[in-house]
Amino acid sequence: MDLEKAIDELLSYEATKQDWRNIHNSKEFKLATKIGKVVGSPLNRSLNCGCIEDLFIVCKLLKRDKLKIEFKQKVMESKYELFPNKVLSFPKMGIHLTNANLTDEIAKDYLSTYPAAVVHFKRVPEVVEKKKVEKKEVVDVVVEVAKPTEKSSKETLRELADRLADDKGIKRPHWKASDYTLEIFVKENS
């Protein structure tokens, strides 16, 4: 549905609103309901309420601002939808996201920044791949031992780190140090 044409059509029904305002199955009321949801002025089904007048005021104001109509059109055509009454904060753009201002571009940007937030979306057109966190690969350090010990020809990482510390006259690594920490110590001091 082209929003600008729909608003023009709705505004053409303003003169006859007294005839169709209480007939909820009329094409005019259905169009007014549809546009009311899009522009943020929903209609209720109460008899002779002022919501139709409010809708016409909002539509006349929207008619003056082409950018707002284009934005509302993008929101209408969005393939993304949040769960009802869901509000997400998006500090990168300085806005709060709701279904009233969610466009495809904003939703893609939000999900690329916060991939885990896909759980807040009722409808997502494409499968958002979770970024795989790659584990840092630990590179094995091959250190040639100048003088093999008498016990065995192969030292453990702990023994190698302690021997290097003693040879250089520096403090030994903590006795609870992990293999990763010991590997870094050996790299730095060999």
FENJO-V191309 format. One record per residue. N is the residue number from 1. RES is the residue in one letter. SS is DSSP state (hx for helix, st for strand, lp for the rest). Layout:
N,RES,SS ; N,RES,SS
This chain:
1,M,lp ; 2,D,lp ; 3,L,hx ; 4,E,hx ; 5,K,hx ; 6,A,hx ; 7,I,hx ; 8,D,hx ; 9,E,hx ; 10,L,hx ; 11,L,hx ; 12,S,hx ; 13,Y,lp ; 14,E,hx ; 15,A,hx ; 16,T,hx ; 17,K,hx ; 18,Q,hx ; 19,D,hx ; 20,W,hx ; 21,R,lp ; 22,N,lp ; 23,I,lp ; 24,H,lp ; 25,N,lp ; 26,S,lp ; 27,K,hx ; 28,E,hx ; 29,F,hx ; 30,K,hx ; 31,L,hx ; 32,A,hx ; 33,T,hx ; 34,K,hx ; 35,I,hx ; 36,G,hx ; 37,K,hx ; 38,V,hx ; 39,V,hx ; 40,G,lp ; 41,S,lp ; 42,P,lp ; 43,L,lp ; 44,N,lp ; 45,R,lp ; 46,S,lp ; 47,L,lp ; 48,N,lp ; 49,C,lp ; 50,G,lp ; 51,C,hx ; 52,I,hx ; 53,E,hx ; 54,D,hx ; 55,L,hx ; 56,F,hx ; 57,I,hx ; 58,V,hx ; 59,C,hx ; 60,K,hx ; 61,L,hx ; 62,L,hx ; 63,K,hx ; 64,R,hx ; 65,D,lp ; 66,K,hx ; 67,L,hx ; 68,K,hx ; 69,I,hx ; 70,E,hx ; 71,F,hx ; 72,K,hx ; 73,Q,hx ; 74,K,hx ; 75,V,hx ; 76,M,hx ; 77,E,lp ; 78,S,lp ; 79,K,lp ; 80,Y,lp ; 81,E,st ; 82,L,st ; 83,F,lp ; 84,P,lp ; 85,N,lp ; 86,K,lp ; 87,V,lp ; 88,L,st ; 89,S,st ; 90,F,st ; 91,P,lp ; 92,K,lp ; 93,M,lp ; 94,G,lp ; 95,I,st ; 96,H,st ; 97,L,st ; 98,T,lp ; 99,N,lp ; 100,A,lp ; 101,N,lp ; 102,L,lp ; 103,T,lp ; 104,D,hx ; 105,E,hx ; 106,I,hx ; 107,A,hx ; 108,K,hx ; 109,D,hx ; 110,Y,hx ; 111,L,hx ; 112,S,hx ; 113,T,hx ; 114,Y,lp ; 115,P,hx ; 116,A,hx ; 117,A,hx ; 118,V,hx ; 119,V,hx ; 120,H,hx ; 121,F,st ; 122,K,st ; 123,R,st ; 124,V,lp ; 125,P,lp ; 126,E,lp ; 127,V,lp ; 128,V,lp ; 129,E,lp ; 130,K,lp ; 131,K,lp ; 132,K,lp ; 133,V,lp ; 134,E,lp ; 135,K,lp ; 136,K,lp ; 137,E,lp ; 138,V,lp ; 139,V,lp ; 140,D,lp ; 141,V,lp ; 142,V,lp ; 143,V,lp ; 144,E,lp ; 145,V,lp ; 146,A,lp ; 147,K,lp ; 148,P,lp ; 149,T,lp ; 150,E,lp ; 151,K,lp ; 152,S,lp ; 153,S,lp ; 154,K,lp ; 155,E,lp ; 156,T,lp ; 157,L,hx ; 158,R,hx ; 159,E,hx ; 160,L,hx ; 161,A,hx ; 162,D,hx ; 163,R,hx ; 164,L,hx ; 165,A,hx ; 166,D,hx ; 167,D,hx ; 168,K,hx ; 169,G,lp ; 170,I,lp ; 171,K,lp ; 172,R,lp ; 173,P,lp ; 174,H,lp ; 175,W,lp ; 176,K,lp ; 177,A,lp ; 178,S,lp ; 179,D,hx ; 180,Y,hx ; 181,T,hx ; 182,L,hx ; 183,E,hx ; 184,I,hx ; 185,F,hx ; 186,V,hx ; 187,K,hx ; 188,E,hx ; 189,N,hx ; 190,S,lp
